[in-house]
Amino acid sequence: MTVIVNTTVISNFAAIGQVDILRRLFGSVTIAMEVYDEVMAGLDEGYEFYSGLRECCAPFSEQGWIRVVCLHTDDEIRMFERFPASLHRGEAASMAIAYHRGLIFLTDDRAARKAARRHGIPISGSLGCLVACVERGLADADQANSWLNRMIEQGFRSPVRDLRELMKS
C-alpha cells in the first residue's frame, strides 16, 4: 500500500516520539514538498518533536524512508490550483498527487478528508494507522491506546478514546 502523508498525521506520531510506526506500517511513505516545508517551518517555530525528521527524508538522506516529491505533471498542478484557499498548500498538493498517482491520503484534517472524498481519493489517518498496528501485530490494543491517549494529550481531537471501537471483531 502506497501512501502520501499530510502534516497532521506526521505531527501526531512525531509528537509522541513514534513517527517510525509509519515506516513499520508502510516501509516508506511519500510527502509533498509543501508538507516537508510545513514540517521544517514547524521546527523553526520550536516544535522540537520534528527534530530528526529531515534525516528520514529522501533525497536529503540516503537512508530516508520518507520520500519527498513535488507536483510533477500539468494535471497535478492544475488540480492543486483548483483546491480552495481554505486548504493548506500541503493538503492540496498531497491530494493532487494522491489522485493522479493512485495513493492513499493520510490526513486527520476534517476539511481535507471531505475534499478527498469528493474527489474519490482513498483516505485514512492517525486512527487508521493505530488500528493497523494492532491488526498487523506491531502493537497490542493497550499499547496502541496508550499512543492514542498521548496524541490526545498533545492536542489531537479524536472521536474515540479506545481503538477497540474501530477494530474488526
URMO-V198533 format. One record per residue. N is the residue number from 1. RES is the residue in one letter. PSI is psi in whole degrees, -180 to 180 (none if undefined). D_FIRST is the distance of its C-alpha to the first C-alpha in Angstrom with 2 decimals. Layout:
((N	RES	PSI	D_FIRST) (N	RES	PSI	D_FIRST))
This chain:
((1	M	125	0.00) (2	T	129	3.78) (3	V	153	6.45) (4	I	132	10.19) (5	V	134	12.50) (6	N	166	16.04) (7	T	-36	19.08) (8	T	-44	19.53) (9	V	-45	16.55) (10	I	-44	17.34) (11	S	-45	20.95) (12	N	-45	20.57) (13	F	-38	18.99) (14	A	-39	21.31) (15	A	-24	24.29) (16	I	12	24.05) (17	G	29	23.37) (18	Q	30	19.91) (19	V	-25	17.57) (20	D	-17	16.51) (21	I	-38	14.68) (22	L	-39	11.84) (23	R	-43	11.95) (24	R	-34	12.30) (25	L	-44	9.31) (26	F	-8	6.74) (27	G	-63	9.24) (28	S	156	9.65) (29	V	161	9.48) (30	T	142	11.32) (31	I	148	14.52) (32	A	150	17.16) (33	M	-34	20.53) (34	E	-35	22.04) (35	V	-44	19.99) (36	Y	-45	21.02) (37	D	-40	24.56) (38	E	-42	24.46) (39	V	-45	23.48) (40	M	-37	26.24) (41	A	-39	28.68) (42	G	-40	27.99) (43	L	-44	28.79) (44	D	-31	31.96) (45	E	0	32.85) (46	G	6	32.83) (47	Y	86	29.47) (48	E	-21	29.60) (49	F	-13	26.38) (50	Y	-9	24.71) (51	S	136	26.70) (52	G	-12	24.78) (53	L	-35	21.71) (54	R	-38	23.03) (55	E	-14	22.99) (56	C	-7	19.21) (57	C	126	18.76) (58	A	136	18.64) (59	P	9	20.91) (60	F	-24	23.33) (61	S	136	22.70) (62	E	-29	22.09) (63	Q	9	20.16) (64	G	131	17.97) (65	W	-6	14.35) (66	I	112	14.27) (67	R	118	14.43) (68	V	125	17.01) (69	V	159	17.10) (70	C	158	19.82) (71	L	130	20.33) (72	H	-48	20.91) (73	T	164	22.13) (74	D	-39	25.03) (75	D	-42	22.94) (76	E	-44	20.69) (77	I	-43	23.92) (78	R	-44	25.73) (79	M	-44	23.09) (80	F	-46	23.07) (81	E	-24	26.87) (82	R	-17	26.99) (83	F	147	25.31) (84	P	152	28.11) (85	A	-17	29.54) (86	S	-20	28.91) (87	L	143	25.24) (88	H	156	24.79) (89	R	-38	24.03) (90	G	-39	20.78) (91	E	-46	19.59) (92	A	-44	20.89) (93	A	-43	19.42) (94	S	-43	15.91) (95	M	-42	16.21) (96	A	-43	17.74) (97	I	-45	15.09) (98	A	-46	12.24) (99	Y	-49	14.50) (100	H	-19	15.43) (101	R	3	12.30) (102	G	41	10.06) (103	L	157	7.96) (104	I	134	7.73) (105	F	118	10.93) (106	L	115	11.79) (107	T	153	15.57) (108	D	1	18.49) (109	D	123	20.97) (110	R	-47	22.52) (111	A	-39	23.62) (112	A	-39	20.31) (113	R	-41	18.58) (114	K	-45	21.47) (115	A	-41	21.26) (116	A	-44	17.54) (117	R	-42	18.38) (118	R	-30	21.33) (119	H	4	19.27) (120	G	23	16.72) (121	I	124	13.83) (122	P	139	11.33) (123	I	157	11.99) (124	S	-172	11.88) (125	G	-160	13.94) (126	S	-43	15.67) (127	L	-43	16.68) (128	G	-39	13.31) (129	C	-42	12.25) (130	L	-42	15.61) (131	V	-42	15.37) (132	A	-35	12.08) (133	C	-44	14.16) (134	V	-47	16.84) (135	E	-30	15.00) (136	R	2	13.50) (137	G	19	16.96) (138	L	-18	16.47) (139	A	156	19.26) (140	D	171	21.69) (141	A	-37	22.35) (142	D	-43	25.32) (143	Q	-46	23.55) (144	A	-40	20.76) (145	N	-34	23.64) (146	S	-44	25.47) (147	W	-43	22.73) (148	L	-46	22.66) (149	N	-36	26.46) (150	R	-38	26.49) (151	M	-44	24.22) (152	I	-42	26.70) (153	E	-29	29.56) (154	Q	0	28.13) (155	G	-1	28.14) (156	F	128	24.86) (157	R	92	25.98) (158	S	141	24.14) (159	P	-12	25.10) (160	V	156	25.07) (161	R	-9	26.48) (162	D	117	25.29) (163	L	-18	21.65) (164	R	-26	23.10) (165	E	-24	23.84) (166	L	-11	20.16) (167	M	147	19.25) (168	K	138	19.39) (169	S	none	22.77))
